[in-house]
Amino acid sequence: MTRKIRIVDVFTEKPLSGNQLAVVLDAKGMPIKLMQRIAREMNFSETTFVLPPKDPANAARVRIFTPHKEMPFAGHPTIGTAWVLADEGLVPKDAKGFALEENVGLVPVRRDASMFWMTHPPLTFGEVFPHAQVAKAIGVGESDIVGNVPAQIVSTGIPFLFVALRDAAAVDAAEIDAAAFGSVPGKNALAVFLFAGVGGDRLYSRCLGLDIAEDPATGSASGPLGAYAVKYGLVERAPKVEIVSEQGTKMGRQSFVHIELAYDDDDADIPSRIEVGGSVMPVLSGSLSDFAK
């Protein structure tokens, strides 16, 4: 049987920018090894496979693969897949929200006009690394790192090492030193997320790693990014915080990730709710060959 595939750009209002995503519909019965091979063939940062939900109250079960491995959870695949399900009529037209079953658990999504939003799993703050060690790993001077903000691993299911830099120029100048980088986050973080404040509630960001050299828009990191920026005073705390993170610009795929945080307690480091959202643009619709032949 052939299977329908959609390619969309996520976290953008302009096609051929944002973060690319391939969505394979009706993946029921597809072997995991074949899913991984298709993801490698697509060669995007992630490809998703839509399966029947285990609980019919949910919209779908979604498996997410990079070209190298399966992921428990990811941001732009969740939002892009939610958009495709809605565009294909696989969720009711009047549904304002629904849940996707991912390996991390249930991920709620909601629709707000042209944008889709996802709710992050619970957040944790983790290990802190010395600025000198981090600076060497990302190819910047130690003075480029904001001095009173720790380089720290933060996660809502996928750990990232967050580093606050003094300005957008320092963010753009960063370059991974593979040998030095391996000694910093080791197996504790997927990638390093660099950012700088560029005024008010706007951040300029890049996500660099080893498996994928640079990611144009990282929804799974952007929720923790918001909480990290508020915790260390880089964005003003309020009961409701709204942030826009510009990412992917240096690599030619400009993206805008919207972040919303809710704080029930003025002194809490952990938000009571973390959401990221963005727009999705359709690019291609087609079918995969029958690989069973």
KEVO-876389 format. One line per 8 residues: number of its first residue (from 1); for each residue z, y, x of C-alpha. Coordinates in steps of 0.05 Angstrom, whole numbers, plus 5000, padded with zeros to 4 digits. Last residue first. Layout:
NUM = Z,Y,X ~ ...
//
This chain:
293 = 4950,4896,5143 ~ 5022,4918,5131 ~ 5008,4987,5162 ~ 4973,5010,5098 ~ 4950,5079,5121 ~ 4993,5140,5108 ~ 4972,5188,5054 ~ 4959,5263,5050
285 = 4988,5331,5034 ~ 4990,5387,5085 ~ 5022,5455,5098 ~ 5071,5472,5043 ~ 5120,5529,5058 ~ 5196,5524,5052 ~ 5247,5580,5044 ~ 5317,5580,5071
277 = 5389,5559,5062 ~ 5453,5542,5097 ~ 5519,5529,5063 ~ 5591,5525,5087 ~ 5649,5522,5039 ~ 5725,5525,5048 ~ 5714,5557,5116 ~ 5755,5529,5175
269 = 5788,5581,5219 ~ 5834,5602,5163 ~ 5872,5668,5166 ~ 5842,5701,5105 ~ 5850,5637,5064 ~ 5798,5619,5011 ~ 5742,5631,5061 ~ 5670,5621,5038
261 = 5612,5618,5086 ~ 5538,5630,5073 ~ 5484,5621,5125 ~ 5410,5639,5119 ~ 5363,5610,5172 ~ 5303,5653,5190 ~ 5249,5620,5232 ~ 5197,5645,5282
253 = 5154,5589,5310 ~ 5124,5619,5374 ~ 5172,5588,5424 ~ 5209,5654,5435 ~ 5217,5665,5360 ~ 5246,5596,5344 ~ 5310,5624,5314 ~ 5332,5684,5274
245 = 5401,5672,5244 ~ 5419,5709,5180 ~ 5492,5715,5161 ~ 5530,5722,5095 ~ 5606,5718,5094 ~ 5646,5711,5030 ~ 5722,5721,5031 ~ 5709,5766,5092
237 = 5710,5758,5168 ~ 5666,5804,5209 ~ 5617,5769,5255 ~ 5629,5762,5330 ~ 5704,5757,5317 ~ 5716,5689,5349 ~ 5728,5650,5285 ~ 5671,5687,5249
229 = 5618,5669,5301 ~ 5643,5596,5303 ~ 5641,5590,5227 ~ 5570,5618,5225 ~ 5546,5573,5282 ~ 5577,5512,5248 ~ 5530,5525,5189 ~ 5471,5540,5236
221 = 5477,5475,5276 ~ 5455,5427,5221 ~ 5403,5478,5199 ~ 5368,5479,5267 ~ 5305,5521,5267 ~ 5252,5523,5323 ~ 5283,5466,5364 ~ 5274,5468,5439
213 = 5266,5414,5493 ~ 5275,5357,5444 ~ 5309,5296,5475 ~ 5340,5342,5529 ~ 5366,5400,5489 ~ 5358,5474,5473 ~ 5374,5510,5407 ~ 5358,5585,5408
205 = 5389,5641,5368 ~ 5387,5715,5350 ~ 5442,5734,5301 ~ 5445,5782,5243 ~ 5507,5800,5203 ~ 5517,5868,5234 ~ 5472,5879,5293 ~ 5436,5834,5344
197 = 5493,5786,5358 ~ 5473,5735,5411 ~ 5459,5661,5408 ~ 5455,5596,5446 ~ 5461,5527,5416 ~ 5466,5470,5466 ~ 5443,5401,5444 ~ 5464,5335,5414
189 = 5536,5342,5437 ~ 5591,5295,5462 ~ 5548,5247,5502 ~ 5549,5292,5563 ~ 5565,5363,5539 ~ 5571,5391,5609 ~ 5550,5341,5662 ~ 5482,5327,5630
181 = 5467,5401,5631 ~ 5473,5404,5706 ~ 5421,5351,5718 ~ 5374,5376,5663 ~ 5378,5449,5681 ~ 5362,5478,5613 ~ 5330,5547,5610 ~ 5361,5611,5586
173 = 5322,5676,5593 ~ 5310,5683,5518 ~ 5384,5682,5502 ~ 5398,5732,5558 ~ 5346,5779,5529 ~ 5377,5771,5460 ~ 5443,5799,5483 ~ 5512,5783,5513
165 = 5510,5708,5503 ~ 5554,5665,5457 ~ 5551,5590,5474 ~ 5557,5535,5423 ~ 5555,5462,5444 ~ 5530,5422,5384 ~ 5561,5362,5349 ~ 5526,5330,5289
157 = 5568,5316,5228 ~ 5594,5386,5213 ~ 5606,5399,5287 ~ 5630,5449,5338 ~ 5631,5440,5414 ~ 5656,5501,5450 ~ 5636,5553,5501 ~ 5696,5599,5493
149 = 5690,5672,5471 ~ 5728,5725,5511 ~ 5676,5731,5566 ~ 5611,5734,5526 ~ 5565,5694,5571 ~ 5514,5734,5612 ~ 5568,5747,5665 ~ 5566,5673,5682
141 = 5493,5683,5701 ~ 5441,5643,5664 ~ 5405,5576,5677 ~ 5432,5535,5619 ~ 5472,5484,5659 ~ 5494,5534,5711 ~ 5522,5581,5657 ~ 5558,5522,5624
133 = 5596,5504,5688 ~ 5615,5576,5702 ~ 5636,5587,5629 ~ 5685,5529,5631 ~ 5678,5479,5573 ~ 5716,5475,5507 ~ 5721,5410,5466 ~ 5721,5408,5391
125 = 5722,5451,5328 ~ 5711,5409,5265 ~ 5673,5423,5201 ~ 5670,5383,5136 ~ 5600,5365,5110 ~ 5551,5422,5100 ~ 5525,5444,5033 ~ 5450,5453,5028
117 = 5410,5511,5002 ~ 5338,5516,4976 ~ 5302,5582,4969 ~ 5246,5603,4921 ~ 5294,5621,4863 ~ 5361,5591,4882 ~ 5358,5515,4885 ~ 5419,5475,4905
109 = 5432,5417,4953 ~ 5492,5371,4957 ~ 5494,5323,5017 ~ 5526,5255,5001 ~ 5546,5214,5062 ~ 5531,5221,5137 ~ 5476,5169,5130 ~ 5443,5211,5077
101 = 5446,5206,5001 ~ 5417,5269,4971 ~ 5452,5308,4916 ~ 5426,5353,4861 ~ 5426,5427,4842 ~ 5393,5477,4797 ~ 5356,5424,4759 ~ 5309,5457,4709
93 = 5246,5425,4737 ~ 5279,5356,4736 ~ 5276,5320,4803 ~ 5216,5279,4827 ~ 5167,5332,4803 ~ 5129,5331,4869 ~ 5149,5403,4884 ~ 5222,5388,4870
85 = 5223,5327,4915 ~ 5185,5367,4968 ~ 5236,5423,4966 ~ 5294,5374,4973 ~ 5258,5342,5032 ~ 5250,5409,5067 ~ 5323,5428,5056 ~ 5349,5361,5081
77 = 5300,5356,5139 ~ 5316,5429,5159 ~ 5390,5413,5163 ~ 5402,5345,5194 ~ 5446,5285,5178 ~ 5460,5216,5205 ~ 5400,5218,5253 ~ 5355,5159,5270
69 = 5326,5156,5340 ~ 5270,5175,5388 ~ 5215,5214,5352 ~ 5271,5242,5308 ~ 5287,5203,5246 ~ 5320,5221,5180 ~ 5333,5172,5123 ~ 5338,5201,5053
61 = 5367,5166,4992 ~ 5344,5201,4929 ~ 5363,5247,4871 ~ 5434,5223,4859 ~ 5462,5199,4793 ~ 5422,5135,4803 ~ 5472,5114,4857 ~ 5440,5074,4914
53 = 5384,5125,4913 ~ 5312,5101,4916 ~ 5281,5117,4984 ~ 5250,5179,5015 ~ 5234,5176,5089 ~ 5244,5238,5132 ~ 5210,5260,5197 ~ 5247,5302,5249
45 = 5234,5344,5312 ~ 5160,5332,5299 ~ 5123,5278,5337 ~ 5087,5252,5275 ~ 5071,5187,5313 ~ 5143,5182,5338 ~ 5168,5190,5267 ~ 5118,5136,5245
37 = 5145,5089,5299 ~ 5216,5101,5277 ~ 5200,5088,5204 ~ 5163,5024,5226 ~ 5225,4999,5262 ~ 5267,5014,5200 ~ 5222,4968,5158 ~ 5190,5001,5097
29 = 5212,4967,5033 ~ 5220,5031,4994 ~ 5188,5089,5032 ~ 5164,5122,4967 ~ 5150,5190,4998 ~ 5144,5203,5072 ~ 5165,5274,5089 ~ 5139,5306,5153
21 = 5176,5368,5176 ~ 5156,5428,5218 ~ 5207,5482,5233 ~ 5189,5555,5220 ~ 5118,5580,5231 ~ 5051,5552,5210 ~ 5060,5578,5139 ~ 5099,5643,5129
13 = 5161,5647,5085 ~ 5202,5608,5136 ~ 5262,5564,5142 ~ 5221,5500,5135 ~ 5147,5486,5147 ~ 5120,5428,5105 ~ 5081,5364,5117 ~ 5076,5316,5058
5 = 5063,5241,5061 ~ 5042,5195,5005 ~ 5046,5121,5019 ~ 4988,5071,5022 ~ 5000,5000,5000
//
